Amino acid sequence: MRLRGLFTYLLSAALAFAQQTPVGGRGGASTPPTSIGNTNPNSTSNTNTNNNCGFNCGPDIARPIYISGKVALTDGTPPPEPVRIEKVCNGTPRLAAYTDSRGQFSFDAGRSNSMFDPNASAGDAAVGVAGGAIDNNLPGMRGVSSRSGGAGGMDTSLMGCELRADLPGYRSDMISLTSMRSLDNPDVGTIILHRIGNSDGLTISATSGLAPKDARKAFEKGLEAESKKKPDEARADLEKAVGIYPKYAAAWFALGKMHQQRDDVGQARQAFEQSLVADAKYLPPLLSLSVMSLKDSDWPNLEKFTTRLLRLDPLNYPDAYYMNGVANFQLKQFEASEKSMREAIRLDPAKKNMRSYYVLGLAQASRGNFAESAESIRSFLNASPNAPDAEMVRKQLAVVEENAKFKAEETKSDETKPAPAKSQ
């Protein structure tokens, strides 16, 4: 039996979406946090009309809520390179700060941040085959107002919020911020990072701990300049860091991210590759190169980079399995594509990327397993009935179901045929 022509056409049409959907990072597209209270500083609609309210009479006044602390590995040592600090409110994470060379951090929880992210897992790119589950827009914390209100002037902007350190391959302690008030001691203590599983890959480069003092100082100045939106100063400092210490993989990676944000793709790619030359087991540049290959429809390199990453760390990157499956599908290596998609699904118990089921269904259909393909594609449509390509996927599903029915009837017909007579 041959695959029907309409289905072959639809397979090609599906991949036209490959560069249209922004990729997000580990775990699903983020949404802006809910602002608590009135965020318009010119509005007086929240004026307290209680004449006995004392200090809290009058319009709400935004007060800073300073938070500080430090991050350490399980052996008590600080991470040798900056670690992302996230404020998570009602399940939505937002970038708050980065640690310094001593693992320390501080920030104003009520101020909107828009910071450079040298450790973002995938950068600004697009996801293959019409969608994905990674969020790398990294808008920072949007204006969640810090206000006094309620009994005793308690700040409510941190209700339902927690603090964590974010580093792939590590599990972070969580610190509740719900009870924090504007005049409280800002020190929240130490956040411990616990290594998850055994992996040959490194999310903290082994070369960072060997960086000379001057190189490390230039690296930190570069990150600070970038966070203050001074790209020329940031570039000069980062180039100084790698000039002093050419094996500074983390600084090369940060330089690549800076070039990427300025749409200098060639320079970004060179910096990421230099980062890998400095430390072949450093995972962040591998993931960034993978996403760049995806965006460029460079399927051989996408397969190469994701395969290399997954050999180093097969446990912590479901999105790498997803991209590897897309690459193998495009290269017509359907069995490998199906295997990668199954791993992407297995490592995503929260089902944040149901698109994996769709690509799995395409790979299964390409191998002639139409009944399994129909089940996988239905799983995607049930979870994403309003996806931009949902109508096209429904047409694909109809063709897959038709092929499944035809194959079942053919099998049944073969089973009912009389056995050939044995020769005497």
Summary of the structure (lengths in Angstrom):
residues: 424
radius of gyration: 25.8
end to end distance: 33.4
largest distance: 111.3
contacts: 1414
relative contact order: 0.12
helix: 43%
strand: 14%
